[in-house]
Amino acid sequence: MIKQEFLERINALSDVFMLASLCQFKYIQTISEPNERNFVVGLAGGHTVFGAPNQYDEFIDKYLTWLEMR
């Protein structure tokens, strides 16, 4: 389990989000709709990251904010 201090530092970065593992926004290719178990983020290079349904809104908000700032 990642320490809360590290999670806060990760969340403060504008271009990353902590899901099942670290998700860097610049590598995102696909984002699925959440179901009752998870949602899936496809990254460049064939990597897949999973998020919990309760993380979806916060993830999308931060990702859209990042896109708008580019």
mmJSON file of the N, C-alpha and C atoms, coordinates in Angstrom:
{"data_MODEL":{"atom_site":{
"group_PDB":["ATOM","ATOM","ATOM","ATOM","ATOM","ATOM","ATOM","ATOM","ATOM","ATOM","ATOM","ATOM","ATOM","ATOM","ATOM","ATOM","ATOM","ATOM","ATOM","ATOM","ATOM","ATOM","ATOM","ATOM","ATOM","ATOM","ATOM","ATOM","ATOM","ATOM","ATOM","ATOM","ATOM","ATOM","ATOM","ATOM","ATOM","ATOM","ATOM","ATOM","ATOM","ATOM","ATOM","ATOM","ATOM","ATOM","ATOM","ATOM","ATOM","ATOM","ATOM","ATOM","ATOM","ATOM","ATOM","ATOM","ATOM","ATOM","ATOM","ATOM","ATOM","ATOM","ATOM","ATOM","ATOM","ATOM","ATOM","ATOM","ATOM","ATOM","ATOM","ATOM","ATOM","ATOM","ATOM","ATOM","ATOM","ATOM","ATOM","ATOM","ATOM","ATOM","ATOM","ATOM","ATOM","ATOM","ATOM","ATOM","ATOM","ATOM","ATOM","ATOM","ATOM","ATOM","ATOM","ATOM","ATOM","ATOM","ATOM","ATOM","ATOM","ATOM","ATOM","ATOM","ATOM","ATOM","ATOM","ATOM","ATOM","ATOM","ATOM","ATOM","ATOM","ATOM","ATOM","ATOM","ATOM","ATOM","ATOM","ATOM","ATOM","ATOM","ATOM","ATOM","ATOM","ATOM","ATOM","ATOM","ATOM","ATOM","ATOM","ATOM","ATOM","ATOM","ATOM","ATOM","ATOM","ATOM","ATOM","ATOM","ATOM","ATOM","ATOM","ATOM","ATOM","ATOM","ATOM","ATOM","ATOM","ATOM","ATOM","ATOM","ATOM","ATOM","ATOM","ATOM","ATOM","ATOM","ATOM","ATOM","ATOM","ATOM","ATOM","ATOM","ATOM","ATOM","ATOM","ATOM","ATOM","ATOM","ATOM","ATOM","ATOM","ATOM","ATOM","ATOM","ATOM","ATOM","ATOM","ATOM","ATOM","ATOM","ATOM","ATOM","ATOM","ATOM","ATOM","ATOM","ATOM","ATOM","ATOM","ATOM","ATOM","ATOM","ATOM","ATOM","ATOM","ATOM","ATOM","ATOM","ATOM","ATOM","ATOM","ATOM","ATOM","ATOM","ATOM","ATOM","ATOM","ATOM"],
"id":[1,2,3,4,5,6,7,8,9,10,11,12,13,14,15,16,17,18,19,20,21,22,23,24,25,26,27,28,29,30,31,32,33,34,35,36,37,38,39,40,41,42,43,44,45,46,47,48,49,50,51,52,53,54,55,56,57,58,59,60,61,62,63,64,65,66,67,68,69,70,71,72,73,74,75,76,77,78,79,80,81,82,83,84,85,86,87,88,89,90,91,92,93,94,95,96,97,98,99,100,101,102,103,104,105,106,107,108,109,110,111,112,113,114,115,116,117,118,119,120,121,122,123,124,125,126,127,128,129,130,131,132,133,134,135,136,137,138,139,140,141,142,143,144,145,146,147,148,149,150,151,152,153,154,155,156,157,158,159,160,161,162,163,164,165,166,167,168,169,170,171,172,173,174,175,176,177,178,179,180,181,182,183,184,185,186,187,188,189,190,191,192,193,194,195,196,197,198,199,200,201,202,203,204,205,206,207,208,209,210],
"type_symbol":["N","C","C","N","C","C","N","C","C","N","C","C","N","C","C","N","C","C","N","C","C","N","C","C","N","C","C","N","C","C","N","C","C","N","C","C","N","C","C","N","C","C","N","C","C","N","C","C","N","C","C","N","C","C","N","C","C","N","C","C","N","C","C","N","C","C","N","C","C","N","C","C","N","C","C","N","C","C","N","C","C","N","C","C","N","C","C","N","C","C","N","C","C","N","C","C","N","C","C","N","C","C","N","C","C","N","C","C","N","C","C","N","C","C","N","C","C","N","C","C","N","C","C","N","C","C","N","C","C","N","C","C","N","C","C","N","C","C","N","C","C","N","C","C","N","C","C","N","C","C","N","C","C","N","C","C","N","C","C","N","C","C","N","C","C","N","C","C","N","C","C","N","C","C","N","C","C","N","C","C","N","C","C","N","C","C","N","C","C","N","C","C","N","C","C","N","C","C","N","C","C","N","C","C","N","C","C","N","C","C"],
"label_atom_id":["N","CA","C","N","CA","C","N","CA","C","N","CA","C","N","CA","C","N","CA","C","N","CA","C","N","CA","C","N","CA","C","N","CA","C","N","CA","C","N","CA","C","N","CA","C","N","CA","C","N","CA","C","N","CA","C","N","CA","C","N","CA","C","N","CA","C","N","CA","C","N","CA","C","N","CA","C","N","CA","C","N","CA","C","N","CA","C","N","CA","C","N","CA","C","N","CA","C","N","CA","C","N","CA","C","N","CA","C","N","CA","C","N","CA","C","N","CA","C","N","CA","C","N","CA","C","N","CA","C","N","CA","C","N","CA","C","N","CA","C","N","CA","C","N","CA","C","N","CA","C","N","CA","C","N","CA","C","N","CA","C","N","CA","C","N","CA","C","N","CA","C","N","CA","C","N","CA","C","N","CA","C","N","CA","C","N","CA","C","N","CA","C","N","CA","C","N","CA","C","N","CA","C","N","CA","C","N","CA","C","N","CA","C","N","CA","C","N","CA","C","N","CA","C","N","CA","C","N","CA","C","N","CA","C","N","CA","C","N","CA","C","N","CA","C"],
"label_alt_id":[null,null,null,null,null,null,null,null,null,null,null,null,null,null,null,null,null,null,null,null,null,null,null,null,null,null,null,null,null,null,null,null,null,null,null,null,null,null,null,null,null,null,null,null,null,null,null,null,null,null,null,null,null,null,null,null,null,null,null,null,null,null,null,null,null,null,null,null,null,null,null,null,null,null,null,null,null,null,null,null,null,null,null,null,null,null,null,null,null,null,null,null,null,null,null,null,null,null,null,null,null,null,null,null,null,null,null,null,null,null,null,null,null,null,null,null,null,null,null,null,null,null,null,null,null,null,null,null,null,null,null,null,null,null,null,null,null,null,null,null,null,null,null,null,null,null,null,null,null,null,null,null,null,null,null,null,null,null,null,null,null,null,null,null,null,null,null,null,null,null,null,null,null,null,null,null,null,null,null,null,null,null,null,null,null,null,null,null,null,null,null,null,null,null,null,null,null,null,null,null,null,null,null,null,null,null,null,null,null,null],
"label_comp_id":["MET","MET","MET","ILE","ILE","ILE","LYS","LYS","LYS","GLN","GLN","GLN","GLU","GLU","GLU","PHE","PHE","PHE","LEU","LEU","LEU","GLU","GLU","GLU","ARG","ARG","ARG","ILE","ILE","ILE","ASN","ASN","ASN","ALA","ALA","ALA","LEU","LEU","LEU","SER","SER","SER","ASP","ASP","ASP","VAL","VAL","VAL","PHE","PHE","PHE","MET","MET","MET","LEU","LEU","LEU","ALA","ALA","ALA","SER","SER","SER","LEU","LEU","LEU","CYS","CYS","CYS","GLN","GLN","GLN","PHE","PHE","PHE","LYS","LYS","LYS","TYR","TYR","TYR","ILE","ILE","ILE","GLN","GLN","GLN","THR","THR","THR","ILE","ILE","ILE","SER","SER","SER","GLU","GLU","GLU","PRO","PRO","PRO","ASN","ASN","ASN","GLU","GLU","GLU","ARG","ARG","ARG","ASN","ASN","ASN","PHE","PHE","PHE","VAL","VAL","VAL","VAL","VAL","VAL","GLY","GLY","GLY","LEU","LEU","LEU","ALA","ALA","ALA","GLY","GLY","GLY","GLY","GLY","GLY","HIS","HIS","HIS","THR","THR","THR","VAL","VAL","VAL","PHE","PHE","PHE","GLY","GLY","GLY","ALA","ALA","ALA","PRO","PRO","PRO","ASN","ASN","ASN","GLN","GLN","GLN","TYR","TYR","TYR","ASP","ASP","ASP","GLU","GLU","GLU","PHE","PHE","PHE","ILE","ILE","ILE","ASP","ASP","ASP","LYS","LYS","LYS","TYR","TYR","TYR","LEU","LEU","LEU","THR","THR","THR","TRP","TRP","TRP","LEU","LEU","LEU","GLU","GLU","GLU","MET","MET","MET","ARG","ARG","ARG"],
"label_asym_id":["A","A","A","A","A","A","A","A","A","A","A","A","A","A","A","A","A","A","A","A","A","A","A","A","A","A","A","A","A","A","A","A","A","A","A","A","A","A","A","A","A","A","A","A","A","A","A","A","A","A","A","A","A","A","A","A","A","A","A","A","A","A","A","A","A","A","A","A","A","A","A","A","A","A","A","A","A","A","A","A","A","A","A","A","A","A","A","A","A","A","A","A","A","A","A","A","A","A","A","A","A","A","A","A","A","A","A","A","A","A","A","A","A","A","A","A","A","A","A","A","A","A","A","A","A","A","A","A","A","A","A","A","A","A","A","A","A","A","A","A","A","A","A","A","A","A","A","A","A","A","A","A","A","A","A","A","A","A","A","A","A","A","A","A","A","A","A","A","A","A","A","A","A","A","A","A","A","A","A","A","A","A","A","A","A","A","A","A","A","A","A","A","A","A","A","A","A","A","A","A","A","A","A","A","A","A","A","A","A","A"],
"label_entity_id":["1","1","1","1","1","1","1","1","1","1","1","1","1","1","1","1","1","1","1","1","1","1","1","1","1","1","1","1","1","1","1","1","1","1","1","1","1","1","1","1","1","1","1","1","1","1","1","1","1","1","1","1","1","1","1","1","1","1","1","1","1","1","1","1","1","1","1","1","1","1","1","1","1","1","1","1","1","1","1","1","1","1","1","1","1","1","1","1","1","1","1","1","1","1","1","1","1","1","1","1","1","1","1","1","1","1","1","1","1","1","1","1","1","1","1","1","1","1","1","1","1","1","1","1","1","1","1","1","1","1","1","1","1","1","1","1","1","1","1","1","1","1","1","1","1","1","1","1","1","1","1","1","1","1","1","1","1","1","1","1","1","1","1","1","1","1","1","1","1","1","1","1","1","1","1","1","1","1","1","1","1","1","1","1","1","1","1","1","1","1","1","1","1","1","1","1","1","1","1","1","1","1","1","1","1","1","1","1","1","1"],
"label_seq_id":[1,1,1,2,2,2,3,3,3,4,4,4,5,5,5,6,6,6,7,7,7,8,8,8,9,9,9,10,10,10,11,11,11,12,12,12,13,13,13,14,14,14,15,15,15,16,16,16,17,17,17,18,18,18,19,19,19,20,20,20,21,21,21,22,22,22,23,23,23,24,24,24,25,25,25,26,26,26,27,27,27,28,28,28,29,29,29,30,30,30,31,31,31,32,32,32,33,33,33,34,34,34,35,35,35,36,36,36,37,37,37,38,38,38,39,39,39,40,40,40,41,41,41,42,42,42,43,43,43,44,44,44,45,45,45,46,46,46,47,47,47,48,48,48,49,49,49,50,50,50,51,51,51,52,52,52,53,53,53,54,54,54,55,55,55,56,56,56,57,57,57,58,58,58,59,59,59,60,60,60,61,61,61,62,62,62,63,63,63,64,64,64,65,65,65,66,66,66,67,67,67,68,68,68,69,69,69,70,70,70],
"pdbx_PDB_ins_code":[null,null,null,null,null,null,null,null,null,null,null,null,null,null,null,null,null,null,null,null,null,null,null,null,null,null,null,null,null,null,null,null,null,null,null,null,null,null,null,null,null,null,null,null,null,null,null,null,null,null,null,null,null,null,null,null,null,null,null,null,null,null,null,null,null,null,null,null,null,null,null,null,null,null,null,null,null,null,null,null,null,null,null,null,null,null,null,null,null,null,null,null,null,null,null,null,null,null,null,null,null,null,null,null,null,null,null,null,null,null,null,null,null,null,null,null,null,null,null,null,null,null,null,null,null,null,null,null,null,null,null,null,null,null,null,null,null,null,null,null,null,null,null,null,null,null,null,null,null,null,null,null,null,null,null,null,null,null,null,null,null,null,null,null,null,null,null,null,null,null,null,null,null,null,null,null,null,null,null,null,null,null,null,null,null,null,null,null,null,null,null,null,null,null,null,null,null,null,null,null,null,null,null,null,null,null,null,null,null,null],
"Cartn_x":[0.845,0.0,0.889,0.511,1.275,0.903,1.921,1.697,0.858,0.028,-0.83,-0.013,1.141,2.01,2.385,2.716,3.088,1.887,0.717,-0.495,-0.81,-0.651,-0.91,0.068,1.324,2.315,2.012,1.59,1.223,0.017,-0.995,-2.202,-1.937,-0.896,-0.553,0.105,0.652,1.25,0.14,0.336,-0.733,-0.934,0.049,-0.055,-0.066,-0.35,-0.432,-1.629,-2.045,-3.123,-2.833,-3.084,-2.834,-4.099,-4.094,-5.185,-4.636,-4.824,-4.212,-2.695,-2.213,-0.813,-0.794,0.366,0.477,0.055,-0.801,-1.293,-0.805,0.044,0.53,-0.366,-0.934,-1.929,-1.426,-0.157,0.333,0.357,0.222,0.239,-1.15,-2.199,-3.555,-4.018,-4.551,-5.135,-6.633,-7.071,-8.498,-8.892,-10.16,-10.745,-12.123,-12.371,-13.681,-14.636,-15.911,-16.921,-16.793,-17.066,-16.976,-18.147,-17.885,-18.952,-18.966,-19.618,-19.719,-18.402,-17.408,-16.132,-14.955,-14.89,-13.724,-13.964,-12.957,-12.875,-11.443,-11.242,-9.958,-9.392,-8.118,-7.407,-6.316,-6.407,-5.395,-4.31,-3.074,-1.94,-1.133,-0.38,0.512,1.467,1.817,2.714,1.989,0.654,-0.122,-0.364,0.049,-0.178,-1.637,-2.146,-3.514,-3.494,-4.263,-4.378,-5.852,-6.142,-7.514,-7.784,-8.989,-9.407,-10.702,-10.909,-12.157,-13.253,-14.493,-15.579,-15.651,-15.335,-15.41,-14.284,-13.288,-12.201,-12.487,-13.505,-13.739,-13.949,-14.874,-15.181,-13.962,-13.235,-12.042,-10.973,-10.824,-9.855,-10.194,-11.437,-11.86,-11.723,-12.094,-11.966,-10.509,-9.608,-8.195,-7.635,-8.032,-7.557,-8.046,-9.323,-9.853,-9.198,-8.949,-8.243,-6.859,-6.174,-4.841,-4.911,-5.906,-6.055,-6.334,-7.166,-7.527,-6.345,-5.406,-4.255,-3.146,-3.265,-2.21,-2.302],
"Cartn_y":[-1.183,0.0,1.245,2.206,3.446,4.383,5.008,5.942,7.122,7.645,8.786,9.985,10.191,11.302,11.2,9.985,9.787,9.977,9.492,9.685,11.161,11.935,13.374,14.038,13.616,14.182,13.791,12.546,12.094,12.869,13.019,13.737,15.21,15.767,17.169,17.374,16.323,16.43,16.604,17.499,17.786,16.704,15.851,14.917,13.441,13.129,11.731,11.515,10.264,9.884,8.47,8.208,6.885,6.05,5.048,4.079,2.79,1.657,0.423,0.543,1.37,1.771,3.188,3.758,5.141,5.282,6.247,6.504,7.878,7.932,9.202,9.617,10.81,11.266,11.307,11.639,11.783,10.456,9.33,8.028,7.406,8.096,7.541,7.453,6.284,6.081,5.815,5.094,4.783,4.84,5.164,5.132,4.503,3.438,2.791,3.457,3.204,3.602,2.679,3.179,2.291,1.315,0.14,-0.811,-0.997,-2.007,-2.182,-2.597,-3.026,-3.487,-2.565,-1.961,-1.15,-0.333,0.415,0.981,0.773,0.819,0.463,1.651,1.922,2.948,2.248,2.394,1.822,2.851,2.444,3.34,2.927,3.872,3.577,2.456,1.643,0.528,-0.712,-0.67,-1.843,-2.042,-1.099,-1.225,-0.908,-1.542,-1.341,-1.038,-0.02,0.346,0.287,-0.239,-0.382,0.605,1.124,2.012,1.522,1.852,1.519,2.47,2.017,2.885,4.215,4.205,5.442,6.42,6.005,6.882,7.565,7.098,7.528,9.037,9.611,11.044,11.909,11.593,12.361,12.204,10.993,10.738,11.542,11.457,12.17,13.674,14.182,15.614,16.058,15.317,15.698,15.548,14.509,14.307,15.425,15.788,16.869,18.204,18.456,19.67,19.705,18.57,18.478,18.755,18.181,18.411,19.881,20.501,21.903,22.845,22.447,23.272,23.128,22.199,21.962,22.94],
"Cartn_z":[0.0,0.0,0.0,-0.802,-0.919,0.232,0.802,1.896,1.428,2.303,1.997,1.515,2.115,1.715,0.238,-0.208,-1.608,-2.524,-2.101,-2.895,-3.068,-2.018,-2.103,-3.07,-3.035,-3.958,-5.401,-5.617,-6.958,-7.462,-6.614,-7.016,-7.295,-6.711,-6.953,-8.315,-8.904,-10.238,-11.265,-12.196,-13.154,-14.204,-14.457,-15.579,-15.199,-13.943,-13.535,-12.596,-12.508,-11.599,-11.129,-9.868,-9.311,-9.389,-10.246,-10.314,-9.713,-10.374,-9.865,-9.927,-10.841,-10.909,-11.464,-11.596,-12.033,-13.488,-13.767,-15.109,-15.548,-16.566,-17.094,-18.258,-18.146,-19.108,-20.548,-20.761,-22.133,-22.891,-22.193,-22.85,-23.023,-22.612,-22.689,-24.13,-24.488,-25.815,-25.728,-24.701,-24.554,-23.083,-22.85,-21.507,-21.642,-20.896,-20.962,-19.974,-20.172,-19.195,-17.976,-16.782,-15.614,-15.573,-15.05,-14.737,-13.228,-12.734,-11.283,-10.634,-11.438,-10.882,-11.143,-12.356,-12.697,-13.957,-14.353,-15.696,-16.165,-17.465,-18.047,-18.82,-18.604,-19.344,-20.146,-21.477,-22.353,-22.621,-22.42,-22.61,-23.831,-24.375,-25.493,-25.095,-26.04,-25.761,-25.301,-25.274,-24.91,-23.428,-22.609,-21.173,-20.842,-19.823,-19.369,-17.878,-17.498,-16.088,-15.71,-14.534,-14.071,-12.939,-12.928,-11.856,-11.24,-9.988,-9.3,-9.776,-9.824,-10.28,-9.526,-8.226,-7.449,-7.782,-8.569,-8.996,-10.331,-11.037,-12.411,-12.547,-11.781,-11.907,-11.615,-10.562,-10.22,-11.302,-11.831,-12.89,-14.146,-14.588,-15.8,-15.609,-14.461,-14.195,-14.302,-13.678,-13.719,-15.133,-15.848,-17.214,-18.137,-18.034,-18.869,-18.536,-17.275,-16.872,-17.485,-17.459,-18.062,-19.564,-20.25,-21.686,-21.99,-21.191,-21.411,-21.181,-20.369,-20.07,-21.112,-21.99,-22.993,-24.117],
"occupancy":[1.0,1.0,1.0,1.0,1.0,1.0,1.0,1.0,1.0,1.0,1.0,1.0,1.0,1.0,1.0,1.0,1.0,1.0,1.0,1.0,1.0,1.0,1.0,1.0,1.0,1.0,1.0,1.0,1.0,1.0,1.0,1.0,1.0,1.0,1.0,1.0,1.0,1.0,1.0,1.0,1.0,1.0,1.0,1.0,1.0,1.0,1.0,1.0,1.0,1.0,1.0,1.0,1.0,1.0,1.0,1.0,1.0,1.0,1.0,1.0,1.0,1.0,1.0,1.0,1.0,1.0,1.0,1.0,1.0,1.0,1.0,1.0,1.0,1.0,1.0,1.0,1.0,1.0,1.0,1.0,1.0,1.0,1.0,1.0,1.0,1.0,1.0,1.0,1.0,1.0,1.0,1.0,1.0,1.0,1.0,1.0,1.0,1.0,1.0,1.0,1.0,1.0,1.0,1.0,1.0,1.0,1.0,1.0,1.0,1.0,1.0,1.0,1.0,1.0,1.0,1.0,1.0,1.0,1.0,1.0,1.0,1.0,1.0,1.0,1.0,1.0,1.0,1.0,1.0,1.0,1.0,1.0,1.0,1.0,1.0,1.0,1.0,1.0,1.0,1.0,1.0,1.0,1.0,1.0,1.0,1.0,1.0,1.0,1.0,1.0,1.0,1.0,1.0,1.0,1.0,1.0,1.0,1.0,1.0,1.0,1.0,1.0,1.0,1.0,1.0,1.0,1.0,1.0,1.0,1.0,1.0,1.0,1.0,1.0,1.0,1.0,1.0,1.0,1.0,1.0,1.0,1.0,1.0,1.0,1.0,1.0,1.0,1.0,1.0,1.0,1.0,1.0,1.0,1.0,1.0,1.0,1.0,1.0,1.0,1.0,1.0,1.0,1.0,1.0,1.0,1.0,1.0,1.0,1.0,1.0],
"B_iso_or_equiv":[0.0,0.0,0.0,0.0,0.0,0.0,0.0,0.0,0.0,0.0,0.0,0.0,0.0,0.0,0.0,0.0,0.0,0.0,0.0,0.0,0.0,0.0,0.0,0.0,0.0,0.0,0.0,0.0,0.0,0.0,0.0,0.0,0.0,0.0,0.0,0.0,0.0,0.0,0.0,0.0,0.0,0.0,0.0,0.0,0.0,0.0,0.0,0.0,0.0,0.0,0.0,0.0,0.0,0.0,0.0,0.0,0.0,0.0,0.0,0.0,0.0,0.0,0.0,0.0,0.0,0.0,0.0,0.0,0.0,0.0,0.0,0.0,0.0,0.0,0.0,0.0,0.0,0.0,0.0,0.0,0.0,0.0,0.0,0.0,0.0,0.0,0.0,0.0,0.0,0.0,0.0,0.0,0.0,0.0,0.0,0.0,0.0,0.0,0.0,0.0,0.0,0.0,0.0,0.0,0.0,0.0,0.0,0.0,0.0,0.0,0.0,0.0,0.0,0.0,0.0,0.0,0.0,0.0,0.0,0.0,0.0,0.0,0.0,0.0,0.0,0.0,0.0,0.0,0.0,0.0,0.0,0.0,0.0,0.0,0.0,0.0,0.0,0.0,0.0,0.0,0.0,0.0,0.0,0.0,0.0,0.0,0.0,0.0,0.0,0.0,0.0,0.0,0.0,0.0,0.0,0.0,0.0,0.0,0.0,0.0,0.0,0.0,0.0,0.0,0.0,0.0,0.0,0.0,0.0,0.0,0.0,0.0,0.0,0.0,0.0,0.0,0.0,0.0,0.0,0.0,0.0,0.0,0.0,0.0,0.0,0.0,0.0,0.0,0.0,0.0,0.0,0.0,0.0,0.0,0.0,0.0,0.0,0.0,0.0,0.0,0.0,0.0,0.0,0.0,0.0,0.0,0.0,0.0,0.0,0.0],
"pdbx_formal_charge":[null,null,null,null,null,null,null,null,null,null,null,null,null,null,null,null,null,null,null,null,null,null,null,null,null,null,null,null,null,null,null,null,null,null,null,null,null,null,null,null,null,null,null,null,null,null,null,null,null,null,null,null,null,null,null,null,null,null,null,null,null,null,null,null,null,null,null,null,null,null,null,null,null,null,null,null,null,null,null,null,null,null,null,null,null,null,null,null,null,null,null,null,null,null,null,null,null,null,null,null,null,null,null,null,null,null,null,null,null,null,null,null,null,null,null,null,null,null,null,null,null,null,null,null,null,null,null,null,null,null,null,null,null,null,null,null,null,null,null,null,null,null,null,null,null,null,null,null,null,null,null,null,null,null,null,null,null,null,null,null,null,null,null,null,null,null,null,null,null,null,null,null,null,null,null,null,null,null,null,null,null,null,null,null,null,null,null,null,null,null,null,null,null,null,null,null,null,null,null,null,null,null,null,null,null,null,null,null,null,null],
"auth_seq_id":[1,1,1,2,2,2,3,3,3,4,4,4,5,5,5,6,6,6,7,7,7,8,8,8,9,9,9,10,10,10,11,11,11,12,12,12,13,13,13,14,14,14,15,15,15,16,16,16,17,17,17,18,18,18,19,19,19,20,20,20,21,21,21,22,22,22,23,23,23,24,24,24,25,25,25,26,26,26,27,27,27,28,28,28,29,29,29,30,30,30,31,31,31,32,32,32,33,33,33,34,34,34,35,35,35,36,36,36,37,37,37,38,38,38,39,39,39,40,40,40,41,41,41,42,42,42,43,43,43,44,44,44,45,45,45,46,46,46,47,47,47,48,48,48,49,49,49,50,50,50,51,51,51,52,52,52,53,53,53,54,54,54,55,55,55,56,56,56,57,57,57,58,58,58,59,59,59,60,60,60,61,61,61,62,62,62,63,63,63,64,64,64,65,65,65,66,66,66,67,67,67,68,68,68,69,69,69,70,70,70],
"auth_comp_id":["MET","MET","MET","ILE","ILE","ILE","LYS","LYS","LYS","GLN","GLN","GLN","GLU","GLU","GLU","PHE","PHE","PHE","LEU","LEU","LEU","GLU","GLU","GLU","ARG","ARG","ARG","ILE","ILE","ILE","ASN","ASN","ASN","ALA","ALA","ALA","LEU","LEU","LEU","SER","SER","SER","ASP","ASP","ASP","VAL","VAL","VAL","PHE","PHE","PHE","MET","MET","MET","LEU","LEU","LEU","ALA","ALA","ALA","SER","SER","SER","LEU","LEU","LEU","CYS","CYS","CYS","GLN","GLN","GLN","PHE","PHE","PHE","LYS","LYS","LYS","TYR","TYR","TYR","ILE","ILE","ILE","GLN","GLN","GLN","THR","THR","THR","ILE","ILE","ILE","SER","SER","SER","GLU","GLU","GLU","PRO","PRO","PRO","ASN","ASN","ASN","GLU","GLU","GLU","ARG","ARG","ARG","ASN","ASN","ASN","PHE","PHE","PHE","VAL","VAL","VAL","VAL","VAL","VAL","GLY","GLY","GLY","LEU","LEU","LEU","ALA","ALA","ALA","GLY","GLY","GLY","GLY","GLY","GLY","HIS","HIS","HIS","THR","THR","THR","VAL","VAL","VAL","PHE","PHE","PHE","GLY","GLY","GLY","ALA","ALA","ALA","PRO","PRO","PRO","ASN","ASN","ASN","GLN","GLN","GLN","TYR","TYR","TYR","ASP","ASP","ASP","GLU","GLU","GLU","PHE","PHE","PHE","ILE","ILE","ILE","ASP","ASP","ASP","LYS","LYS","LYS","TYR","TYR","TYR","LEU","LEU","LEU","THR","THR","THR","TRP","TRP","TRP","LEU","LEU","LEU","GLU","GLU","GLU","MET","MET","MET","ARG","ARG","ARG"],
"auth_asym_id":["A","A","A","A","A","A","A","A","A","A","A","A","A","A","A","A","A","A","A","A","A","A","A","A","A","A","A","A","A","A","A","A","A","A","A","A","A","A","A","A","A","A","A","A","A","A","A","A","A","A","A","A","A","A","A","A","A","A","A","A","A","A","A","A","A","A","A","A","A","A","A","A","A","A","A","A","A","A","A","A","A","A","A","A","A","A","A","A","A","A","A","A","A","A","A","A","A","A","A","A","A","A","A","A","A","A","A","A","A","A","A","A","A","A","A","A","A","A","A","A","A","A","A","A","A","A","A","A","A","A","A","A","A","A","A","A","A","A","A","A","A","A","A","A","A","A","A","A","A","A","A","A","A","A","A","A","A","A","A","A","A","A","A","A","A","A","A","A","A","A","A","A","A","A","A","A","A","A","A","A","A","A","A","A","A","A","A","A","A","A","A","A","A","A","A","A","A","A","A","A","A","A","A","A","A","A","A","A","A","A"],
"auth_atom_id":["N","CA","C","N","CA","C","N","CA","C","N","CA","C","N","CA","C","N","CA","C","N","CA","C","N","CA","C","N","CA","C","N","CA","C","N","CA","C","N","CA","C","N","CA","C","N","CA","C","N","CA","C","N","CA","C","N","CA","C","N","CA","C","N","CA","C","N","CA","C","N","CA","C","N","CA","C","N","CA","C","N","CA","C","N","CA","C","N","CA","C","N","CA","C","N","CA","C","N","CA","C","N","CA","C","N","CA","C","N","CA","C","N","CA","C","N","CA","C","N","CA","C","N","CA","C","N","CA","C","N","CA","C","N","CA","C","N","CA","C","N","CA","C","N","CA","C","N","CA","C","N","CA","C","N","CA","C","N","CA","C","N","CA","C","N","CA","C","N","CA","C","N","CA","C","N","CA","C","N","CA","C","N","CA","C","N","CA","C","N","CA","C","N","CA","C","N","CA","C","N","CA","C","N","CA","C","N","CA","C","N","CA","C","N","CA","C","N","CA","C","N","CA","C","N","CA","C","N","CA","C","N","CA","C","N","CA","C","N","CA","C","N","CA","C"],
"pdbx_PDB_model_num":[1,1,1,1,1,1,1,1,1,1,1,1,1,1,1,1,1,1,1,1,1,1,1,1,1,1,1,1,1,1,1,1,1,1,1,1,1,1,1,1,1,1,1,1,1,1,1,1,1,1,1,1,1,1,1,1,1,1,1,1,1,1,1,1,1,1,1,1,1,1,1,1,1,1,1,1,1,1,1,1,1,1,1,1,1,1,1,1,1,1,1,1,1,1,1,1,1,1,1,1,1,1,1,1,1,1,1,1,1,1,1,1,1,1,1,1,1,1,1,1,1,1,1,1,1,1,1,1,1,1,1,1,1,1,1,1,1,1,1,1,1,1,1,1,1,1,1,1,1,1,1,1,1,1,1,1,1,1,1,1,1,1,1,1,1,1,1,1,1,1,1,1,1,1,1,1,1,1,1,1,1,1,1,1,1,1,1,1,1,1,1,1,1,1,1,1,1,1,1,1,1,1,1,1,1,1,1,1,1,1]
}}}
